[in-house]
Amino acid sequence: MPTYEYQCRNCGHELEEFQSITEEPLVHCPECGTDSLARIIGGGAGLIFKGTGFYLTDYKKTSASSSKKDEKPPASPSSEKK
């Protein structure tokens, strides 16, 4: 169940409500008592992996030492043209 953010158009009061997706949006402001609440678009939360089968190394960036192995060695001074 997602957490929705609301803001009152009348007094500016902000609140978060844990609701089911199928529930109707709230309209009554608990601060000023008017029916002027509006659901605002929130930033959301990051993706969270829970349970077995997910490991820290699954999505880890490669280390700098392993990427250096793939690079070509610098040219030797004798192979350069003068």
C-alpha positions in Angstrom: 0.0 0.0 0.0 1.4 3.4 -1.0 1.8 6.5 1.1 0.1 9.5 -0.5 1.0 13.1 0.1 -1.8 15.7 0.5 -1.8 19.5 0.7 -4.6 21.8 1.7 -5.4 24.4 -0.9 -6.9 26.6 1.8 -4.3 26.7 4.6 -1.3 24.9 3.0 -1.2 22.1 5.6 0.7 19.0 4.4 0.2 15.4 5.5 1.0 11.9 4.4 -1.6 9.1 4.4 -1.0 5.3 4.1 -3.9 4.2 1.8 -4.9 1.4 -0.5 -4.8 2.2 -4.3 -8.5 1.6 -4.5 -9.4 4.1 -1.7 -10.9 7.4 -2.7 -8.5 10.4 -2.1 -9.0 12.4 1.1 -10.7 15.8 0.8 -11.2 17.0 4.4 -8.3 19.0 5.9 -7.8 18.1 9.6 -6.1 21.5 10.2 -8.7 24.0 8.9 -11.7 21.8 8.5 -12.5 22.6 4.9 -12.9 20.1 2.0 -9.9 21.4 0.1 -7.2 18.7 0.3 -5.4 17.8 -2.9 -3.2 14.9 -3.6 0.3 16.1 -4.6 2.8 14.1 -6.6 5.6 12.9 -4.4 9.1 11.9 -5.1 8.5 8.3 -4.2 10.9 5.9 -2.6 13.8 4.0 -4.0 13.6 0.4 -5.1 14.1 -1.9 -2.1 15.0 -5.6 -2.6 13.8 -7.9 0.2 14.0 -11.6 0.6 16.4 -14.2 -0.5 18.2 -14.2 -3.8 19.4 -10.6 -3.8 23.0 -9.9 -3.0 25.0 -6.7 -2.5 27.3 -7.7 -5.3 24.6 -8.2 -7.9 24.4 -4.5 -8.9 27.7 -3.2 -7.6 29.9 -1.1 -9.9 33.1 -2.6 -11.0 36.2 -1.6 -9.1 38.9 0.7 -10.6 41.5 -2.1 -10.5 39.4 -4.5 -12.7 38.7 -1.8 -15.3 42.5 -1.1 -15.6 43.1 -4.7 -16.6 41.1 -4.1 -19.8 43.1 -1.1 -20.8 46.0 -1.3 -23.3 49.5 -0.7 -21.9 51.1 2.5 -22.9 53.3 2.5 -26.0 57.0 2.0 -25.4 59.4 4.9 -26.2 61.2 2.8 -28.9 58.0 2.3 -30.9 57.3 6.0 -31.2 58.3 7.9 -34.4 60.9 10.6 -34.0 
